[in-house]
Amino acid sequence: MTRVGLTGGIGSGKTTVGAMFVELGCRLIDSDTITHELLSDDGGVCDAIVRRFGLEVLDPDRKIDRKKLGAIVFSDPERRKILTDILHPVIFVRQQAFLERCAQDDPDLVAIVDAALMVETGNARRFDKLVVVTCTKEQQRERLLARGLSTDEISARVRAQMSMSEKAAQADYVIDNSGSLPKTLTQVKEVYAKLRG
């Protein structure tokens, strides 16, 4: 089985690229989805976050308010590290379980783990191949504004990640998502053929 790491800067379109790979027959697990599930559960992860960050990160229903938590961690690298130290071990376990299930189901699969901080955490080394999705800085900003983020929030989130060019330098394959969707799909198909080869 080919184990692939998929990453890119915030707003680069890696979710779109991931969906294209799935359409071609790959299996994919999205680490953002895992994070959302962990923050929605009434479990140990949420308890650990409240212990470290206080009740201010809860919404009126006593659930983790991701917007409040994001505002805290994206403005403070030390607190961001505290959060990643809580989340990442659990996320890695779920990623590994996904990869093991895929290998059991079909040893010829291309199994993809989509994660934003894969290169920053050193997690990219666990994979056979690394695919990095890029776009222009202008497109990144436009896409994040369209998501409802403020200019300050965008700056904080972009600063919190390694630049797209730095990530691309470590990639086995780079997909430039600056153009039209058909152009992106053409690149995805080319990379998929190489991953299958």
Buried (B, 14 or more C-beta within 10 A) or exposed (E): BBBBBBBBBBBBBBBBBBBBBEEBEBBBBBBEEBBEBBBEEEEEBBEBBBEEBEEEBBEEEEBBBBEBBBBBBBBBEEBBEBBBEBBBEBBBEBBEEBBEEBEEEEEEBBBBBBBBBBBBBEBBEBBEBBBBBBBBEEBBBEBBBEEEBEEEBBBBBBEBBBEBEEBBEBBBBBBBBBEEEEEBBEBBEEBBEEBEE
